[in-house]
Every structure is written in C-alpha cells, then in structure tokens.
Amino acid sequence: PPGGGGSLACRASIEQFSHTMAEQARLDVEGYHLSLLSFNFRSSATVAFPRPIFSSQSIIIETFVGGDVIGDKFRSGEHEGMSIEAKEFIVTEGESLYLKMLLVDNLMHADLHPGNILVKFTGDQKKLTLVDAGMVASLTPEESLNFIGLLSALGAGDGKAAADAVLGFGNSPPHEEFSAEVVELFSRICRGYGTEVDVGEVLRGVLGLVQKHKVRIGANYATLVVNVLCIESMAKKLVPTYNVLDAARPLLSAYRRLCVYHPESKFRKGLFRAWMPVAKAIKGRNDRKFFRDLKAGGGGLKGGRKWRRRVAMLAGAISAGLAANLVL
C-alpha cells in the first residue's frame, strides 16, 4: 500500500529495534549516556542523573541517588495524598525537562516512564532524578523538525500538517487516505491550544491510523511519541486539569515561529536557544498562576480550564510575537 513499504519497512523496523536492544545491553553505553545527560543538565538544581564511576560492557558502578520512585507512588495510591506543591513540581519539571531535551539538546532519555523517575524533597529543595539511561534517542535535525512539527500541528489543530509530519517520520510519499483520516480525526478531537486537547487520545488515534495504513515510523520517533504519552499520563494522574499542550505553548510557539519554517537557519536556532530561558520563564509564570488558582479553588476544575484557555492563548501570542521581533 502507498507509504507502507511492505516487508522492507518491517525489516528496517526490526533492525532498528535490534540495534536499540543491543545498545541497551551494554552497560558502558549506559555510562556514556549518563555522562551526556548529566552534562546537558549540569546547570540545573532540580534535575539530576546518577554519575557513572566505572563502566564496562557488563558492569556499571554509579553514584547512589535517593528518592521516591514515582511509579511506586502510583501503584500504591500515595500520589493521591501528595500536596499540590509536590504535584506541581513533578508535573511542571517533568514537562520542562522533556521539552529541553527535545527543543535544545536533541538528546532524549528514551524510557521516561514513572518507574525511572525519582522525586526527593529535602526542606525547600526539590529534585527529580532520572535513572536507567540504557536507551537514549539522539535526534538528527530532520527528526527534531518533524516531531516538533507534529506537536506544533496539535497546538494549531492542523490535521494536514500533522499528517505531513508523520509521513516525514519514515520519509514516506504522500498518502491521501492517511492524510484525510488524520484531518478528520483532528476535526473531532484536536482543535488546538486552549480547547482542552487530550494529547494522549490524539496521539493514540494517529498511531492507530499509522498501523491501519502501514505508515512506517523510525525508532526515534516511536521513542518520542511514547515519552510524550508517559509525561502526559503522569500529569493527568497527578493533576487531571493540567493540559501539557497548553502549558508547552510558549516554547512550541517560539520554536515554530523561529525554526520550523527556516530549518536550515543556524542564526534562527541560535536565537531560539537565546530565547529559551525567556519562554521557560513565561511557562513557569503561567504554571505558578495555574496552581495558585487550583489551590485556591480547592480543585478548581471548571475555573481552571477557563483560565487555562485564556492564558494559553495570551502566552503563546506574547512568546511568538517577542521571538519574531528578535528576528526583525
């Protein structure tokens, strides 16, 4: 079928999976990954990784890290009794570290489920620690552009752009039936920022169409999608009214404005890196306001949603506008 690639796509996918599993079994590779990730987050006081002391193909010795495994809290139900402040930290810091790895570092921890994330509160200090870095995804510029294009398309409610981005995941030719069904899916459940888009539902719907039409996606893209689903699921369990897509708007809008339409411009990418702290500050301010409103309302589900829609639209406009002014 068009865009499917038949047995060739299947063979390529198996080869990619085999390579990934072989790398994960080598503990010296995991040590190298930990070193890279630690370097990328060296200036962060809230995100950490174990430090490798010694590693070989079959042995790795790491520094000990303390904390509570978030996955354990979910299984025991302890997360329901966590304070709003604790939930705020886990949700907002979890999304921020994902966006940094995607938008700035081009190097993703490839296994971001709650069992690999530890949280520790010591007085006023808070820290997330990510473990098990056997799998990482090192993204090419094209991979970054395609996947961020998909996320931006979700924010814009643009099914055609989303279909084009997904077809780019495997360098597939145009596929009219697939694209038409993605557009129809978006018309039903993805109308863009500020409309309470359920990211998990949309991505699962897109993946269902990928399977139906046998559209090939590379291993790194599969990793990126799964990580988004993990972050979104974790946020929904902790704070059901927190919308990860709306929260990410200041960063995604700036990247879309500066980089998506000019993928070869190193100048624009440099501007985005320079703008990143400002966009992150806007996101942080919006998040703090959201959680203050949530706490004051004793849950504030309805009011929180209305406020979130207004802030998402305003923050994205401010961020994209200021980023554009930098270019001009």
Sequence and secondary structure as in RCSB ss.txt:
>XXXX:A:sequence
PPGGGGSLACRASIEQFSHTMAEQARLDVEGYHLSLLSFNFRSSATVAFPRPIFSSQSIIIETFVGGDVIGDKFR
SGEHEGMSIEAKEFIVTEGESLYLKMLLVDNLMHADLHPGNILVKFTGDQKKLTLVDAGMVASLTPEESLNFIGL
LSALGAGDGKAAADAVLGFGNSPPHEEFSAEVVELFSRICRGYGTEVDVGEVLRGVLGLVQKHKVRIGANYATLV
VNVLCIESMAKKLVPTYNVLDAARPLLSAYRRLCVYHPESKFRKGLFRAWMPVAKAIKGRNDRKFFRDLKAGGGG
LKGGRKWRRRVAMLAGAISAGLAANLVL
>XXXX:A:secstr
 TTT HHHHHHHHHHHHHHHHHHHT HHHHHHHHHHHHHHTTT SSEE   EEEE SS EEE     EEHHHHHH
HTGGGGS HHHHHHHHHHHHHHHHHIIIII EEES  SGGGEEEEEETTEEEEEE   S EEE  HHHHHHHHHH
HHHHHHT HHHHHHHHHHTTT    HHHHHHHHHHHHHH   TTS   HHHHHHHHHHHHHHHT    HHHHHHH
HHHHHHHHHHHHH TT  HHHHTHHHHHHHIIIIIT TT HHHHHHHHHHHHHHHHHHHHHHHHHHHHHHHTTT 
HHHHHHHHHHHHHHHHHHHHHHHHHHH 
